[in-house]
C-alpha cells in the first residue's frame, strides 16, 4: 500500500512509488528525488510549517502541500 | 575570444572553483534581459590563450524551476547567444555524485565539449569515498578530474584540459546518452527541419520550451507549438520519462565507479537535530541574530569613529590650505561631508556582510528559510525573505540585493517593498537625539531603562509595519506564478575564507560606488540649496545676524554660528522649509524641522547635521549638546517649546516609517527594472509616516 508522505510518522520511511502531480514530480526528479528513492521523515518544521526529509542521503525540505504529492511504501508493512 | 562556461548544480562548489580560477579579476553584470547575476572573468590558459570564464547560475537540469535556472537553458540552447560556450567545465560534488549527472548528461547531449571536475576531493578522502575516474571518463566520453575549490588542488590540470577541449576538432558524432522515443523523434525531426537545428537534443529542448525561449520569433514559437500539438507531445510526461531514463542509464555505472562507506549519522544531522528543532529552532535563531547585531554595532563603532575623525581632519586641513571661497566650501562642506556620509557606513556594512556571508557559507541561512517559511507565507512572503529582513536591520541596500534568491516574483517584490520599514542603522542617531524628549531616563519596574524600552518599541513598530504592509500587498498584488519552498539543504561546512573575502569586497564596493554616486550628487545639491539664496535676502540676514551678535557681545565662533543660522533661514532650503510648513504643521513640525525633513530625503542621518546647522551649533559630535539646544528652542511667536513630547514622538514615528534614503530608491529601481516600484514604495511609506505622525501628535498634544 502506498501512502502519502504526510501520513508517515516522524522517524518512519519507505521507498517512493510515484508522484500524484506531474509538475511537482518534474521538479523533485530534477533534484534526484525519484521513484525508488529511499525516503525518511526526520522532523516537522516549527509551526507545523513543512517537512525535513532524508532522500537517498540528501536533505530535502518541502511544504506540506508539496510533500503530499509524494507516495511511498511504509517500512514494516 | 573563446568562452568557457562553468556549470553545475546549486551547492556544487562552483563559486569556489570560479574564485580559484579568476581571483579578483571578476566582472559582475546581468544576463541579457533578466536580472540574473552573471559573473565572468578572464582566464589565462597554459598555452597562452586567454579565455572568458562565465559562471552560470546553479541548476539541476535543463527543465528550469527558477529564473536562475532558466538562464542556463536559454544560453545553452541558443548557439547565437553572446554567452554561448565553446567548452564547459562541469563541477560536481563528489559526495553526492549521482544527483549531479542529470544536468551533466543533458549538456553532453547538446554536443558541447565538456570536462567533469569532481569537487571536494579533499573531503572525499576523509569520508572514505573513492571514485574510479577512468570508468566515468569512458562512460561519459569526456575527461574527468579531481579538484578542490577549497585548497586549489589540480587547477593547473583543469586548465590543461580546457586548452585541450578548445584545440580539438568538434566531434559531431559524440553519442548522445538519451535516445528519444519514436514520438519525440518525429517531433524533434520536424523542429530540426523547421529551424535548421543540427543537434537533435537541442531540437527536443526547443519543442519542450518553445513558448519561453526568448530568442525565437513569435512565428517560430507558434509553428513549433503547432508541431507539438499535431504529434500529441505531452511535455510534462516526456520530461519525467527522460529524467527517469537518464537516471536508469547512469546510476548503475556510478554504483560501480564509486566506493562509499556505509551511511551514518553525520555531524550535519546532529547539528540539525538542534538547529532545526521544532520548538527550539526559532529561539536559537533569535539568539544568533542578537549576537550578529551586537557584534556589528560594537565592532563597527571604532572604525566609524576613525573615519569621522579622518574626514573632519581632511576638511579642516583643506580649509586651512585653500583660499576661502565657494570652491573650498563646496569641496569641504558639500563633497567631503557627502563622501564621509557614505564611507562612515562601510564598516557596519562590511561587518554585516561578513557575518551574513558566514551564516550563508556554513549553511545556516538555508535552515532559517526552512524554519520561517510557514510564517512568512501568511504575509505573502517566502521563507527566503527572512534573509532580507534580517539584513535590513543594518542597511536596506544589501538586504534588497539578497532577494534575488526568491524565484516567485510577487514574493520577491513584496520583500523588496517592505524591507526598508525595518529600522536600519542610519535611524539610530535620530532616535538617540529625540527619544529623550518623549521618555524620561528613569527605570521601569526597577529593572528596565525606559528609554531602552522605547528604542525597542521603535524597532518593533518597524517590524510590525513591514509585516502589516506585506499582508496588505499580498491582498493587492495578483500572481498566478506558483510559489515554492522545495529545496535541498546543503551539509554544514567550514567557510571558504577566500569566498567570504571576495563576497565582502564585491558587495561593499558595489555599495560605495553605486549608492555612493547618488549620495554624492544629492549632498552637493543640498549643500547648494542650504548655502545660497536670493542674494538681497542673504545679505540682509548676514547684516542682521552680525548686529544681533554685536548687541549680545558674542565671541567669534558664536557670531559665525549665529550668522550661519540666519543665513540658512534666508537660503533656498529655508524658503523650501517655509513653503512646506503648512503641510507639516498638523504633525507639529515647524519650518526648521521642514528643512531637516527635506535634507534627510537624501539620507536619514543628515537630520542631526541639519539640526546642528540650523540651531547654530558648530559641531555635532556631542549629542548631549544638540539635545540641550533643541530643548531650549522656542517658537518666536507663541513662546512655546518646539520640541515638546508630542512633536518629538511625531518626528520619531515619521523617521520609523518614511523612506528617506535615495540609495534605497536607486537600488529598488535597479532590482525591479522600473521606476514604478520605488515610487509606489516611496508613496506608501510616506503616507504611513504622515498619518502615523499625525496620530502620534494629536494623541499627545
Interface residues (C-beta under 8 A of the other chain):
Chain A: X22 X23 X24 X25 X26 X27 X28 X29 X30 X31 X32 X34 X35 X42 X43 X44 X45 X46 X47 X48 X49 X50 X52 X56 X57 X58 X59 X60 X61 X62 X63 X66
Chain B: X60 X61 X63 X65 X96 X98 X99 X102 X236 X237 X239 X240 X243 X244 X247 X263 X268 X269 X272 X273 X276 X277 X278 X279 X281 X282 X370 X371 X372 X373 X374 X375 X482 X484 X485 X486 X487 X488 X489 X490 X491
